[in-house]
Amino acid sequence: MENNTNRIKGKVIAITGASSGIGEATAMMLAELGAKVVLGARRLDRLEELDGRIRAVGGDSTYLVTAVKNRVDVDNLVKLACQQYGRLDVIINNAGISHLSRIDELQVEEWEEMIDVNLKGVLYGIAAGLSVFNELDNNIDSFSQDVLVSQIELILIHSNRFYTRQFNTRKTVYIDLIDTMNAYLDERFDPERSVVFGLPTVQEVSDHLHISARYLTDLLKSLTGQSTQQHIHNKLIEKAKDRLSTSRLTIAEIAYQLGFEHPQSFNKLFKRYTEISPTAYRQSFN
Ligand SMILES: NC(=O)c1ccc[n+]([C@@H]2O[C@H](COP(=O)([O-])OP(=O)(O)OC[C@H]3O[C@@H](n4cnc5c(N)ncnc54)[C@H](OP(=O)(O)O)[C@@H]3O)[C@@H](O)[C@H]2O)c1
């Protein structure tokens, strides 16, 4: 990493999505290697906290609340780099979201959100960055852009490695977290709560655990091989089986009590996970 350190030292690097996950780890690593980092994301408290951590280890950083769906926000992030440090060398368009769902669930609004953040947000970053890149403007030589890109790629590989490795090194902490999640889901499927609040969502569970939805899913996949959504469904099926075998409630009543708006959706999900219908499952106990 010696050569990389020399190339990174003093570079002004803006990072979107710097408030958690890969963006946060990359920002910290670049700052430790001597870059001046310009942090952007929507959660101000997380940016302030990261900025404090960078400064505590002698790094140099600044930050701005940046929603990448707003082109003006992204332009302002780049302007901040120029105002504070006199230029921008690199922009890492890292901010992104991933809403996982079956295509036939037709979560069209979530698809649009992903296009706005993951595609348009990145394009706004490219547009803002290209207009000020000193190295490109100065055109030091025809390889300089490739050199920079390959260095950043290397850093992202290291960050990803660090990000993935933590799921093993912090296993005990995360097993406690899974217990907390299961306890929350147990309470959440209490009939009185599910009727009012509907089915628990991935976002809701991760908010309860104070971690991002993406991070929770990565963590669960690494420890259990299953996503957050699958864990929610497993708990739901466990509760459904219990009520089908021990209560006299109708199947529609059980569906409503679990938080479904339509009993047909419950039937479909139950069958997907167990390969038999709720009615057939109940009959197997008679
Ligand atoms: N982790 C993986 O295995 C993996 C795999 C493939 C691709 N990726 C991509 O790599 C990137 C980082 O992933 P991650 O795992 O580090 O995710 P993460 O922990 O969920 O972090 C996403 C970051 O993006 C920011 N963000 C989300 N929506 C935003 C918006 N509208 N405007 C501005 N910032 C926004 C979030 O900050 P705020 O909420 O504070 O705005 C957060 O800092 C994402 O683009 C992700 O899709 C990750």
The ligand as a Tripos MOL2 file, in Angstrom:
@<TRIPOS>MOLECULE
LIG
   48    52     1     0     0
SMALL
NO_CHARGES

@<TRIPOS>ATOM
      1 N1        -22.8930   -4.1230    0.6310 N.am      1 LIG1
      2 C1        -22.9070   -4.8360   -0.4710 C.2       1 LIG1
      3 O1        -22.6730   -6.0570   -0.4710 O.2       1 LIG1
      4 C2        -23.1980   -4.1870   -1.8060 C.ar      1 LIG1
      5 C3        -23.2790   -4.9800   -2.9420 C.ar      1 LIG1
      6 C4        -23.5420   -4.3800   -4.1790 C.ar      1 LIG1
      7 C5        -23.6980   -3.0110   -4.2540 C.ar      1 LIG1
      8 N2        -23.6090   -2.2610   -3.1320 N.ar      1 LIG1
      9 C6        -23.7800   -0.8230   -3.2970 C.3       1 LIG1
     10 O2        -22.7210   -0.1390   -2.6210 O.3       1 LIG1
     11 C7        -23.2360    1.0690   -2.0650 C.3       1 LIG1
     12 C8        -23.0170    1.1050   -0.5600 C.3       1 LIG1
     13 O3        -23.6240   -0.0370    0.0270 O.3       1 LIG1
     14 P1        -23.6750   -0.2490    1.5990 P.3       1 LIG1
     15 O4        -23.8130   -1.7100    1.8300 O.co2     1 LIG1
     16 O5        -22.5560    0.4880    2.2170 O.co2     1 LIG1
     17 O6        -25.0950    0.3990    1.9230 O.3       1 LIG1
     18 P2        -25.6560    1.1970    3.2010 P.3       1 LIG1
     19 O7        -24.9220    0.8380    4.4500 O.co2     1 LIG1
     20 O8        -27.1300    1.0610    3.1550 O.co2     1 LIG1
     21 O9        -25.2640    2.6700    2.8360 O.3       1 LIG1
     22 C9        -25.9160    3.3720    1.8170 C.3       1 LIG1
     23 C10       -25.4910    4.8180    1.9240 C.3       1 LIG1
     24 O10       -26.1600    5.5380    0.9060 O.3       1 LIG1
     25 C11       -26.7970    6.6510    1.4820 C.3       1 LIG1
     26 N3        -28.0160    6.9470    0.7570 N.ar      1 LIG1
     27 C12       -29.0800    6.1500    0.5380 C.ar      1 LIG1
     28 N4        -30.0240    6.8100   -0.1580 N.ar      1 LIG1
     29 C13       -29.5220    8.0610   -0.3660 C.ar      1 LIG1
     30 C14       -30.0080    9.2220   -1.0140 C.ar      1 LIG1
     31 N5        -31.2200    9.2700   -1.5820 N.pl3     1 LIG1
     32 N6        -29.2270   10.3310   -1.0260 N.ar      1 LIG1
     33 C15       -28.0320   10.3160   -0.4350 C.ar      1 LIG1
     34 N7        -27.5010    9.2620    0.1920 N.ar      1 LIG1
     35 C16       -28.2480    8.1470    0.2230 C.ar      1 LIG1
     36 C17       -27.0740    6.2810    2.9320 C.3       1 LIG1
     37 O11       -27.0190    7.4280    3.7510 O.3       1 LIG1
     38 P3        -28.2800    8.2440    4.3190 P.3       1 LIG1
     39 O12       -29.3540    7.2410    4.6290 O.co2     1 LIG1
     40 O13       -27.7130    8.9180    5.5310 O.co2     1 LIG1
     41 O14       -28.6160    9.1790    3.2350 O.co2     1 LIG1
     42 C18       -25.8700    5.4240    3.2560 C.3       1 LIG1
     43 O15       -24.8000    6.2160    3.6940 O.3       1 LIG1
     44 C19       -24.7060    1.1280   -2.4320 C.3       1 LIG1
     45 O16       -24.8200    1.8550   -3.6240 O.3       1 LIG1
     46 C20       -25.0670   -0.3230   -2.6440 C.3       1 LIG1
     47 O17       -26.1890   -0.4610   -3.4890 O.3       1 LIG1
     48 C21       -23.3860   -2.8120   -1.9180 C.ar      1 LIG1
@<TRIPOS>BOND
     1     1     2 1
     2     2     3 2
     3     2     4 1
     4     4     5 ar
     5     4    48 ar
     6     5     6 ar
     7     6     7 ar
     8     7     8 ar
     9     8     9 1
    10     8    48 ar
    11     9    10 1
    12     9    46 1
    13    10    11 1
    14    11    12 1
    15    11    44 1
    16    12    13 1
    17    13    14 1
    18    14    15 2
    19    14    16 1
    20    14    17 1
    21    17    18 1
    22    18    19 2
    23    18    20 1
    24    18    21 1
    25    21    22 1
    26    22    23 1
    27    23    24 1
    28    23    42 1
    29    24    25 1
    30    25    26 1
    31    25    36 1
    32    26    27 ar
    33    26    35 ar
    34    27    28 ar
    35    28    29 ar
    36    29    30 ar
    37    29    35 ar
    38    30    31 1
    39    30    32 ar
    40    32    33 ar
    41    33    34 ar
    42    34    35 ar
    43    36    37 1
    44    36    42 1
    45    37    38 1
    46    38    39 2
    47    38    40 1
    48    38    41 1
    49    42    43 1
    50    44    45 1
    51    44    46 1
    52    46    47 1
@<TRIPOS>SUBSTRUCTURE
     1 LIG1         1 GROUP 0 **** ****
